[in-house]
């Protein structure tokens, strides 16, 4: 079955995989032309993972942790506090601008091994494998300071972004269901 899926994907592909793997410039046009394959795990507005992509990465990290290949990690949940007010006062363009600005900031301030996701409307999640305790807390505090210092101009008015966050830690022995339940509580 897996071989059939691979063959079917290759038939749909506008370029052979070897071509875009060997030349980094070609991967962007490949992704753009074959975008429907990536939609299930990517938020199209921000380019971040969506809840499906995030959950798949979380599942892998919890498994790695329980097989003692990782010490555990944290999930940082981020909520845009003034999102409804911004959208009501300034319209959908402000919504898009604020979400893109937050996304760009997240991508620029996480490690390559981390996963940033837009979970729902104004909720973002960051999965940080192999980061526990003080290290994770320092990173989360630094991130919320950066996010809370973001602003942009819309219709001649400065729009300030305000966020809050929650942190969930997972360690060896934790079950995926429990980690996910705690994440839901942290986002509430």
WOZI-V550957 format. One record per helix or strand of 2 or more residues. SS is the DSSP state (h for helix, s for strand). FROM is the first residue (numbers start at 0). LEN is the number of residues. Records with the same first field share a line. If there is no record, write none. Layout:
SS = FROM-LEN ; FROM-LEN
//
This chain:
h = 1-11 ; 16-6 ; 23-10 ; 34-3 ; 38-3 ; 50-16 ; 82-8 ; 91-17 ; 132-16 ; 175-12
s = 72-8 ; 114-6 ; 122-7 ; 150-4 ; 156-4 ; 162-8
//
